[in-house]
Amino acid sequence: MDEENNNIICLTDDDGTREIYMLLDIVEYDGCEYAVLYPEEGEEGIVEIMRLEDLNDEEDAYIPVESEEILNTVFELFKERNNDGLE
C-alpha cells in the first residue's frame, strides 16, 4: 500500500490474488458505507463498488455487493456527488 497516497487500496481475494484500486469516494446509503473503487488494471471507465465493514479502528473489510439495485443506487449517488468530470 502506498503510504503517501491514502486513496490507493490493495485488496487480496480468497485465492490470494492482489488487486490495486484507487478509492474514488465513500458513499453512504441505507445506513451503510460503500467504497467506489477504480481498478488499476481492467476496463477503462469501469468501477467496483464494495460495502465497507469495520473490523477494528485501523482496518475495514471490503465486501462485494451482489444486489443490482444497491449497485445502481450507490453509483447514481456517486455520480451526483462527483458530476463535474463524468459527463
MIRO-38772 format. One record per atom (N, C-alpha, C): x, y, z; residue in three letters; atom name. Coordinates in Angstrom, 2 decimals. Atoms other than C-alpha are relative to their C-alpha. Example, Ala and Ser with C-alpha at 12.3 -4.5 7.8 and 13.67 -1.06 7.14 Angstrom:
<pts>
pt px 0.89 py -1.19 pz 0.00 resn ala name N $
pt px 12.30 py -4.50 pz 7.80 resn ala name CA $
pt px 0.90 py 1.20 pz 0.00 resn ala name C $
pt px -0.82 py -1.19 pz -0.06 resn ser name N $
pt px 13.67 py -1.06 pz 7.14 resn ser name CA $
pt px -0.77 py 1.09 pz 0.73 resn ser name C $
</pts>
This chain:
<pts>
pt px 0.84 py -1.18 pz 0.00 resn met name N $
pt px 0.00 py 0.00 pz 0.00 resn met name CA $
pt px 0.87 py 1.23 pz 0.00 resn met name C $
pt px -0.76 py -1.24 pz 0.14 resn asp name N $
pt px 1.28 py 3.45 pz -0.90 resn asp name CA $
pt px -0.30 py 0.89 pz 1.20 resn asp name C $
pt px 0.18 py -0.80 pz -1.22 resn glu name N $
pt px 1.79 py 5.36 pz 2.35 resn glu name CA $
pt px -0.28 py 1.46 pz -0.31 resn glu name C $
pt px 0.17 py -1.41 pz 0.31 resn glu name N $
pt px 1.83 py 8.76 pz 0.59 resn glu name CA $
pt px -1.37 py 0.30 pz -0.57 resn glu name C $
pt px 1.28 py -0.23 pz 0.62 resn asn name N $
pt px -1.49 py 8.30 pz -1.15 resn asn name CA $
pt px -1.04 py -0.90 pz 0.66 resn asn name C $
pt px 1.00 py 0.77 pz -0.73 resn asn name N $
pt px -4.33 py 7.20 pz 1.12 resn asn name CA $
pt px -1.14 py -0.48 pz -0.89 resn asn name C $
pt px 1.05 py 0.42 pz 0.92 resn asn name N $
pt px -6.54 py 6.74 pz -1.95 resn asn name CA $
pt px 0.34 py -1.29 pz -0.73 resn asn name C $
pt px -0.40 py 1.25 pz 0.62 resn ile name N $
pt px -4.62 py 3.63 pz -3.08 resn ile name CA $
pt px -0.28 py -1.14 pz 0.98 resn ile name C $
pt px 0.39 py 1.12 pz -0.84 resn ile name N $
pt px -6.01 py 0.35 pz -1.75 resn ile name CA $
pt px 0.39 py -1.29 pz -0.70 resn ile name C $
pt px -0.37 py 1.32 pz 0.52 resn cys name N $
pt px -4.62 py -3.14 pz -2.23 resn cys name CA $
pt px -0.88 py -1.03 pz 0.69 resn cys name C $
pt px 0.89 py 1.02 pz -0.54 resn leu name N $
pt px -7.16 py -5.93 pz -1.78 resn leu name CA $
pt px 0.46 py -1.37 pz -0.46 resn leu name C $
pt px -0.36 py 1.38 pz 0.31 resn thr name N $
pt px -6.48 py -9.66 pz -1.68 resn thr name CA $
pt px -1.26 py -0.85 pz 0.07 resn thr name C $
pt px 1.20 py 0.85 pz 0.00 resn asp name N $
pt px -9.20 py -12.11 pz -2.69 resn asp name CA $
pt px 0.29 py -1.33 pz 0.68 resn asp name C $
pt px -0.12 py 1.29 pz -0.69 resn asp name N $
pt px -9.80 py -15.60 pz -1.28 resn asp name CA $
pt px 1.07 py -0.91 pz -0.62 resn asp name C $
pt px -1.02 py 0.80 pz 0.69 resn asp name N $
pt px -7.40 py -17.09 pz -3.87 resn asp name CA $
pt px 1.40 py 0.55 pz 0.19 resn asp name C $
pt px -1.30 py -0.62 pz -0.22 resn gly name N $
pt px -4.57 py -14.78 pz -2.76 resn gly name CA $
pt px 0.41 py 0.97 pz -1.08 resn gly name C $
pt px -0.29 py -0.95 pz 1.07 resn thr name N $
pt px -4.75 py -12.60 pz -5.86 resn thr name CA $
pt px -0.14 py 1.42 pz 0.53 resn thr name C $
pt px 0.02 py -1.39 pz -0.47 resn arg name N $
pt px -3.88 py -8.98 pz -5.08 resn arg name CA $
pt px -0.39 py 0.92 pz -1.15 resn arg name C $
pt px 0.40 py -1.00 pz 0.97 resn glu name N $
pt px -5.55 py -6.12 pz -6.89 resn glu name CA $
pt px 0.12 py 1.37 pz 0.63 resn glu name C $
pt px -0.19 py -1.37 pz -0.48 resn ile name N $
pt px -4.80 py -2.43 pz -6.59 resn ile name CA $
pt px -1.11 py 0.88 pz -0.57 resn ile name C $
pt px 1.09 py -0.90 pz 0.37 resn tyr name N $
pt px -7.57 py 0.16 pz -6.66 resn tyr name CA $
pt px 0.30 py 1.42 pz 0.47 resn tyr name C $
pt px 0.01 py -1.37 pz -0.48 resn met name N $
pt px -7.88 py 3.91 pz -6.39 resn met name CA $
pt px -1.39 py 0.23 pz 0.60 resn met name C $
pt px 1.26 py -0.32 pz -0.65 resn leu name N $
pt px -10.56 py 4.92 pz -3.89 resn leu name CA $
pt px -0.49 py 1.33 pz -0.53 resn leu name C $
pt px 0.57 py -1.22 pz 0.58 resn leu name N $
pt px -12.75 py 7.44 pz -5.69 resn leu name CA $
pt px -0.88 py 0.75 pz 0.98 resn leu name C $
pt px 0.92 py -0.65 pz -0.94 resn asp name N $
pt px -15.30 py 8.09 pz -2.95 resn asp name CA $
pt px -0.58 py -1.06 pz 0.93 resn asp name C $
pt px 0.78 py 0.82 pz -0.93 resn ile name N $
pt px -17.17 py 6.69 pz 0.03 resn ile name CA $
pt px -1.42 py 0.57 pz -0.04 resn ile name C $
pt px 1.40 py -0.43 pz 0.13 resn val name N $
pt px -20.95 py 6.85 pz -0.46 resn val name CA $
pt px -0.81 py -0.70 pz 1.10 resn val name C $
pt px 0.89 py 0.56 pz -1.01 resn glu name N $
pt px -23.44 py 6.38 pz 2.37 resn glu name CA $
pt px -1.37 py -0.25 pz -0.62 resn glu name C $
pt px 1.33 py 0.35 pz 0.50 resn tyr name N $
pt px -26.67 py 4.60 pz 1.52 resn tyr name CA $
pt px -0.63 py -1.02 pz 0.94 resn tyr name C $
pt px 0.80 py 0.92 pz -0.81 resn asp name N $
pt px -29.30 py 2.94 pz 3.69 resn asp name CA $
pt px 0.76 py -0.49 pz 1.23 resn asp name C $
pt px -0.70 py 0.33 pz -1.23 resn gly name N $
pt px -27.13 py 3.03 pz 6.82 resn gly name CA $
pt px 1.33 py -0.70 pz -0.17 resn gly name C $
pt px -1.30 py 0.65 pz 0.26 resn cys name N $
pt px -24.05 py 1.51 pz 5.15 resn cys name CA $
pt px 0.89 py 0.93 pz -0.80 resn cys name C $
pt px -0.97 py -0.74 pz 0.81 resn glu name N $
pt px -20.90 py 2.91 pz 3.60 resn glu name CA $
pt px 0.48 py -0.90 pz -1.12 resn glu name C $
pt px -0.45 py 0.72 pz 1.18 resn tyr name N $
pt px -19.85 py 1.88 pz 0.11 resn tyr name CA $
pt px 1.21 py 0.71 pz -0.60 resn tyr name C $
pt px -1.19 py -0.54 pz 0.65 resn ala name N $
pt px -16.43 py 2.35 pz -1.47 resn ala name CA $
pt px -0.17 py -0.13 pz -1.50 resn ala name C $
pt px 0.00 py 0.01 pz 1.46 resn val name N $
pt px -16.37 py 3.33 pz -5.13 resn val name CA $
pt px 1.47 py -0.05 pz -0.40 resn val name C $
pt px -1.40 py 0.28 pz 0.28 resn leu name N $
pt px -13.10 py 1.90 pz -6.47 resn leu name CA $
pt px 0.24 py -0.09 pz -1.50 resn leu name C $
pt px -0.42 py 0.10 pz 1.40 resn tyr name N $
pt px -11.30 py 2.24 pz -9.79 resn tyr name CA $
pt px 1.19 py -0.95 pz -0.05 resn tyr name C $
pt px -1.09 py 0.97 pz 0.03 resn pro name N $
pt px -9.15 py -0.82 pz -10.58 resn pro name CA $
pt px 1.20 py 0.49 pz -0.80 resn pro name C $
pt px -1.22 py -0.38 pz 0.72 resn glu name N $
pt px -5.54 py -0.27 pz -11.61 resn glu name CA $
pt px 0.06 py -0.70 pz -1.35 resn glu name C $
pt px 0.06 py 0.75 pz 1.25 resn glu name N $
pt px -5.98 py -2.96 pz -14.25 resn glu name CA $
pt px -1.44 py -0.39 pz -0.25 resn glu name C $
pt px 1.37 py 0.34 pz 0.33 resn gly name N $
pt px -9.20 py -3.62 pz -16.06 resn gly name CA $
pt px -0.52 py 0.93 pz -1.07 resn gly name C $
pt px 0.61 py -0.82 pz 1.03 resn glu name N $
pt px -11.62 py -1.98 pz -18.44 resn glu name CA $
pt px -0.06 py 1.46 pz 0.43 resn glu name C $
pt px 0.05 py -1.43 pz -0.28 resn glu name N $
pt px -11.38 py 1.79 pz -18.65 resn glu name CA $
pt px -1.45 py 0.43 pz 0.22 resn glu name C $
pt px 1.33 py -0.51 pz -0.29 resn gly name N $
pt px -14.38 py 3.54 pz -17.12 resn gly name CA $
pt px -0.86 py -0.90 pz 0.87 resn gly name C $
pt px 0.76 py 0.94 pz -0.84 resn ile name N $
pt px -15.48 py 0.55 pz -15.05 resn ile name CA $
pt px 0.45 py 0.16 pz 1.45 resn ile name C $
pt px -0.32 py -0.10 pz -1.42 resn val name N $
pt px -15.67 py 0.98 pz -11.28 resn val name CA $
pt px -0.55 py -1.21 pz 0.73 resn val name C $
pt px 0.49 py 1.04 pz -0.90 resn glu name N $
pt px -16.13 py -1.53 pz -8.49 resn glu name CA $
pt px -0.63 py 0.70 pz 1.21 resn glu name C $
pt px 0.64 py -0.54 pz -1.20 resn ile name N $
pt px -18.48 py -0.85 pz -5.57 resn ile name CA $
pt px -0.04 py -1.11 pz 1.04 resn ile name C $
pt px -0.04 py 0.98 pz -1.09 resn met name N $
pt px -17.93 py -2.63 pz -2.27 resn met name CA $
pt px -0.49 py 0.64 pz 1.28 resn met name C $
pt px 0.49 py -0.48 pz -1.29 resn arg name N $
pt px -19.63 py -2.31 pz 1.10 resn arg name CA $
pt px 1.14 py -0.06 pz 1.01 resn arg name C $
pt px -1.03 py -0.05 pz -1.03 resn leu name N $
pt px -17.34 py -1.26 pz 3.94 resn leu name CA $
pt px -0.56 py -0.54 pz 1.30 resn leu name C $
pt px 0.37 py 0.53 pz -1.31 resn glu name N $
pt px -17.47 py -3.14 pz 7.21 resn glu name CA $
pt px 1.19 py 0.19 pz 0.93 resn glu name C $
pt px -1.08 py -0.25 pz -0.96 resn asp name N $
pt px -15.43 py -2.03 pz 10.23 resn asp name CA $
pt px 0.45 py -1.30 pz 0.65 resn asp name C $
pt px -0.57 py 1.14 pz -0.71 resn leu name N $
pt px -13.10 py -4.74 pz 11.51 resn leu name CA $
pt px 0.55 py 0.44 pz 1.35 resn leu name C $
pt px -0.54 py -0.61 pz -1.22 resn asn name N $
pt px -11.36 py -2.53 pz 14.06 resn asn name CA $
pt px 0.32 py 1.46 pz -0.32 resn asn name C $
pt px -0.27 py -1.43 pz 0.19 resn asp name N $
pt px -10.08 py 1.05 pz 14.43 resn asp name CA $
pt px 0.88 py 0.29 pz -1.22 resn asp name C $
pt px -0.95 py -0.26 pz 1.08 resn glu name N $
pt px -7.47 py 0.63 pz 11.70 resn glu name CA $
pt px -0.30 py -0.75 pz -1.29 resn glu name C $
pt px 0.22 py 0.85 pz 1.16 resn glu name N $
pt px -8.97 py -1.88 pz 9.27 resn glu name CA $
pt px -1.47 py -0.11 pz -0.36 resn glu name C $
pt px 1.35 py 0.22 pz 0.52 resn asp name N $
pt px -12.06 py -2.21 pz 7.09 resn asp name CA $
pt px 0.02 py -1.23 pz -0.88 resn asp name C $
pt px 0.19 py 1.09 pz 0.96 resn ala name N $
pt px -13.36 py -5.21 pz 5.19 resn ala name CA $
pt px -0.77 py 0.57 pz -1.18 resn ala name C $
pt px 0.67 py -0.41 pz 1.23 resn tyr name N $
pt px -14.43 py -4.65 pz 1.59 resn tyr name CA $
pt px -0.81 py -1.19 pz -0.49 resn tyr name C $
pt px 0.91 py 1.10 pz 0.30 resn ile name N $
pt px -17.48 py -6.81 pz 0.88 resn ile name CA $
pt px -0.64 py 0.25 pz -1.37 resn ile name C $
pt px 0.65 py -0.17 pz 1.31 resn pro name N $
pt px -18.64 py -7.34 pz -2.73 resn pro name CA $
pt px -1.51 py 0.16 pz 0.15 resn pro name C $
pt px 1.43 py -0.25 pz -0.01 resn val name N $
pt px -22.16 py -6.09 pz -3.40 resn val name CA $
pt px -0.62 py -0.80 pz -1.14 resn val name C $
pt px 0.62 py 0.83 pz 1.03 resn glu name N $
pt px -24.39 py -8.54 pz -5.25 resn glu name CA $
pt px -1.33 py 0.56 pz -0.49 resn glu name C $
pt px 1.29 py -0.57 pz 0.38 resn ser name N $
pt px -27.61 py -6.51 pz -5.36 resn ser name CA $
pt px 0.16 py 1.05 pz -1.09 resn ser name C $
pt px -0.04 py -0.96 pz 1.11 resn glu name N $
pt px -28.02 py -4.76 pz -8.72 resn glu name CA $
pt px -0.65 py 1.33 pz 0.42 resn glu name C $
pt px 0.70 py -1.21 pz -0.45 resn glu name N $
pt px -30.43 py -2.31 pz -7.06 resn glu name CA $
pt px 0.93 py 0.88 pz 0.84 resn glu name C $
pt px -0.93 py -0.77 pz -0.84 resn ile name N $
pt px -27.86 py -1.27 pz -4.45 resn ile name CA $
pt px 1.15 py 0.55 pz -0.85 resn ile name C $
pt px -1.09 py -0.46 pz 0.87 resn leu name N $
pt px -25.07 py -1.08 pz -7.05 resn leu name CA $
pt px -0.43 py 1.22 pz -0.82 resn leu name C $
pt px 0.49 py -1.10 pz 0.82 resn asn name N $
pt px -27.16 py 1.16 pz -9.30 resn asn name CA $
pt px -0.26 py 1.25 pz 0.82 resn asn name C $
pt px 0.31 py -1.15 pz -0.85 resn thr name N $
pt px -28.33 py 3.40 pz -6.46 resn thr name CA $
pt px 1.28 py 0.67 pz 0.50 resn thr name C $
pt px -1.26 py -0.57 pz -0.49 resn val name N $
pt px -24.84 py 3.84 pz -5.00 resn val name CA $
pt px 0.75 py 0.70 pz -1.13 resn val name C $
pt px -0.69 py -0.64 pz 1.13 resn phe name N $
pt px -23.40 py 4.58 pz -8.45 resn phe name CA $
pt px -0.67 py 1.32 pz -0.38 resn phe name C $
pt px 0.71 py -1.25 pz 0.30 resn glu name N $
pt px -26.10 py 7.19 pz -9.10 resn glu name CA $
pt px 0.34 py 1.07 pz 1.05 resn glu name C $
pt px -0.38 py -0.94 pz -1.06 resn leu name N $
pt px -25.34 py 8.83 pz -5.72 resn leu name CA $
pt px 1.43 py 0.50 pz -0.22 resn leu name C $
pt px -1.39 py -0.37 pz 0.30 resn phe name N $
pt px -21.63 py 8.79 pz -6.60 resn phe name CA $
pt px 0.05 py 1.01 pz -1.14 resn phe name C $
pt px -0.01 py -0.91 pz 1.15 resn lys name N $
pt px -22.31 py 10.45 pz -9.97 resn lys name CA $
pt px -0.54 py 1.38 pz 0.40 resn lys name C $
pt px 0.57 py -1.28 pz -0.44 resn glu name N $
pt px -24.48 py 13.14 pz -8.33 resn glu name CA $
pt px 1.03 py 0.81 pz 0.78 resn glu name C $
pt px -0.99 py -0.69 pz -0.82 resn arg name N $
pt px -21.71 py 13.97 pz -5.85 resn arg name CA $
pt px 1.23 py 0.42 pz -0.79 resn arg name C $
pt px -1.24 py -0.21 pz 0.74 resn asn name N $
pt px -18.95 py 13.91 pz -8.45 resn asn name CA $
pt px -0.25 py 0.28 pz -1.47 resn asn name C $
pt px 0.44 py -0.16 pz 1.38 resn asn name N $
pt px -20.70 py 15.05 pz -11.61 resn asn name CA $
pt px 0.90 py 0.87 pz -0.87 resn asn name C $
pt px -0.80 py -0.95 pz 0.77 resn asp name N $
pt px -18.07 py 17.57 pz -12.68 resn asp name CA $
pt px 1.10 py -0.64 pz -0.84 resn asp name C $
pt px -1.02 py 0.55 pz 0.87 resn gly name N $
pt px -15.87 py 15.17 pz -14.65 resn gly name CA $
pt px -0.46 py -1.28 pz -0.63 resn gly name C $
pt px 0.48 py 1.28 pz 0.48 resn leu name N $
pt px -18.05 py 12.28 pz -15.53 resn leu name CA $
pt px -0.79 py 0.09 pz -1.30 resn leu name C $
pt px 0.84 py -0.08 pz 1.19 resn glu name N $
pt px -20.08 py 13.63 pz -18.42 resn glu name CA $
pt px 0.74 py 0.64 pz -1.13 resn glu name C $
</pts>
